[in-house]
Amino acid sequence: MTRRTKAACAAAALTAALLLTACGPDTATPHQAAPSATLDESQLADLQQKLDAAESAAAAADQNATEDN
């Protein structure tokens, strides 16, 4: 695997993990099969910040891989 492939895989895994933790079941309501996905503003801002950081890291890794080749 090249650095670019590894960086892309890492970014995809991080994004998937963020999405799964944001949309996972709510432990406070185990009786619900599909709890509603309500987020308050601070949670939404936190998730957006994490997503932006992941995208920035992927772009930086891509730039580094391009410079190395």
trRosetta pair geometry for C-beta under 8 A, 3 or more apart (Angstrom, degrees):
i j d omega theta_ij theta_ji phi_ij phi_ji
1 5 4.5 -125 -165 87 92 128
1 6 5.2 108 133 -56 124 88
1 9 7.7 -30 -162 -2 146 140
2 5 4.8 98 53 7 75 101
2 6 7.0 -141 95 -3 40 88
2 65 6.5 88 149 -152 106 129
3 6 5.6 -57 -147 40 33 111
3 7 6.1 33 155 -20 68 107
3 61 6.5 -148 155 179 96 94
3 64 6.7 -89 138 102 145 100
3 65 4.2 -170 86 -96 110 105
3 68 6.7 63 25 44 147 150
4 7 5.8 -55 -146 37 28 110
4 8 6.3 28 155 -18 63 107
4 61 7.1 149 -113 133 45 93
4 62 5.8 63 -128 -118 91 65
4 65 4.0 170 -59 130 85 169
4 66 7.7 76 -81 -49 121 67
5 8 5.8 -55 -146 37 30 110
5 9 6.3 30 154 -18 65 107
6 9 5.7 -55 -147 38 30 111
6 10 6.3 30 154 -19 65 106
6 61 7.7 -117 88 176 82 139
7 10 5.7 -53 -146 37 31 111
7 11 6.3 30 155 -17 65 106
7 57 7.6 -156 -159 136 99 80
7 58 5.6 137 155 -136 100 62
7 61 3.1 174 -125 124 147 145
7 62 6.1 -154 99 -53 147 63
7 65 6.7 -132 7 -29 137 131
8 11 5.8 -54 -146 38 30 110
8 12 6.2 30 154 -18 64 107
8 58 6.6 77 -99 -149 47 112
8 62 7.7 69 -62 -77 87 100
9 12 5.7 -55 -145 38 30 111
9 13 6.2 30 155 -19 65 107
10 13 5.7 -54 -145 37 30 110
10 14 6.3 29 156 -18 64 107
10 57 7.7 -83 111 122 118 122
10 58 7.5 -176 80 -91 89 86
10 61 7.6 103 54 -24 126 173
11 14 5.8 -54 -146 38 30 111
11 15 6.2 30 155 -18 64 108
11 54 5.4 128 -143 170 78 94
11 55 7.1 87 -154 -94 125 38
11 57 6.6 177 -90 86 97 96
11 58 3.6 24 -79 -79 150 125
11 61 7.7 -155 -40 38 115 136
12 15 5.8 -55 -146 38 30 111
12 16 6.2 31 155 -19 64 107
13 16 5.7 -54 -146 37 30 112
13 17 6.3 31 155 -20 64 106
14 17 5.7 -54 -147 36 30 112
14 18 6.4 31 154 -19 64 105
14 50 8.0 -147 163 163 107 98
14 54 4.6 -171 107 -123 133 129
15 18 5.7 -54 -149 35 31 111
15 19 6.4 28 155 -16 65 107
15 51 6.9 65 -116 -125 85 83
15 54 5.8 163 -64 132 79 157
16 19 5.8 -57 -147 39 30 109
16 20 6.1 27 157 -18 66 109
17 20 5.8 -56 -142 39 29 109
17 21 6.2 22 161 -13 65 108
18 21 6.2 -60 -144 40 26 103
18 22 6.1 22 159 -17 64 113
18 47 6.4 131 -180 -148 114 88
18 50 5.6 170 -114 116 136 130
18 51 6.4 178 123 -73 166 81
18 54 7.3 -119 -18 -24 143 152
19 22 5.8 -60 -143 39 28 109
19 23 6.0 -4 167 7 66 116
20 23 6.4 -72 -136 52 24 90
20 24 5.9 49 160 -59 64 100
21 24 5.7 -28 -136 -4 29 122
22 37 7.4 57 144 -153 83 114
22 39 7.4 -11 -164 -80 103 131
22 43 8.0 138 -132 164 96 110
22 47 5.7 55 -94 -112 137 141
23 37 5.7 -21 -120 -106 75 130
25 29 8.0 -133 179 78 85 76
25 30 7.2 59 158 -117 128 57
25 32 7.6 168 -148 83 94 89
25 35 6.0 113 -145 6 57 117
26 29 4.9 30 88 37 112 94
26 32 7.2 19 47 56 102 126
26 35 4.4 -135 9 144 110 179
27 30 6.7 6 -156 -64 43 90
29 32 4.7 19 136 7 112 116
29 35 5.6 122 77 -99 125 123
32 35 4.6 95 102 -75 139 74
39 43 4.3 -130 -164 90 96 121
39 44 4.7 120 125 -59 127 86
39 47 7.3 -48 -152 5 156 138
40 43 5.3 92 53 12 69 103
40 44 7.1 -135 98 -5 33 94
41 44 5.6 -58 -146 40 31 113
41 45 6.2 31 157 -19 66 107
42 45 5.7 -52 -144 38 31 111
42 46 6.3 35 154 -22 64 106
43 46 5.6 -54 -147 35 31 113
43 47 6.4 28 156 -15 65 106
44 47 5.9 -55 -147 38 29 108
44 48 6.3 30 154 -18 64 108
45 48 5.7 -54 -146 38 31 112
45 49 6.3 34 154 -22 64 105
46 49 5.7 -53 -149 34 29 112
46 50 6.5 28 153 -17 63 105
47 50 5.7 -53 -148 36 34 111
47 51 6.3 33 154 -18 66 106
48 51 5.7 -55 -146 39 32 112
48 52 6.2 34 154 -20 65 106
49 52 5.7 -53 -146 37 29 112
49 53 6.4 31 153 -20 63 106
50 53 5.7 -53 -148 35 31 112
50 54 6.4 32 153 -19 64 105
51 54 5.7 -52 -148 35 32 111
51 55 6.4 29 155 -15 65 106
52 55 5.8 -56 -146 39 30 109
52 56 6.1 32 154 -20 65 109
53 56 5.6 -55 -145 38 30 113
53 57 6.3 31 155 -20 64 105
54 57 5.8 -53 -147 36 30 110
54 58 6.4 30 154 -18 63 106
55 58 5.7 -53 -148 37 32 112
55 59 6.3 32 153 -19 65 106
56 59 5.7 -54 -147 37 31 111
56 60 6.3 31 154 -19 65 106
57 60 5.7 -53 -145 37 31 111
57 61 6.3 31 155 -18 64 106
58 61 5.7 -54 -145 38 30 110
58 62 6.2 33 153 -21 64 107
59 62 5.5 -53 -146 36 31 114
59 63 6.3 33 152 -20 64 105
60 63 5.6 -52 -148 35 32 113
60 64 6.3 33 152 -19 65 105
61 64 5.6 -52 -146 37 33 112
61 65 6.3 34 154 -19 65 105
62 65 5.8 -53 -147 36 30 111
62 66 6.4 32 152 -20 63 106
63 66 5.7 -54 -149 35 31 112
63 67 6.4 29 153 -17 65 106
64 67 5.7 -55 -147 37 31 110
64 68 6.3 31 154 -21 65 108
65 68 5.7 -55 -146 35 31 112
65 69 6.6 21 158 -14 64 108
66 69 6.2 -63 -150 37 29 103
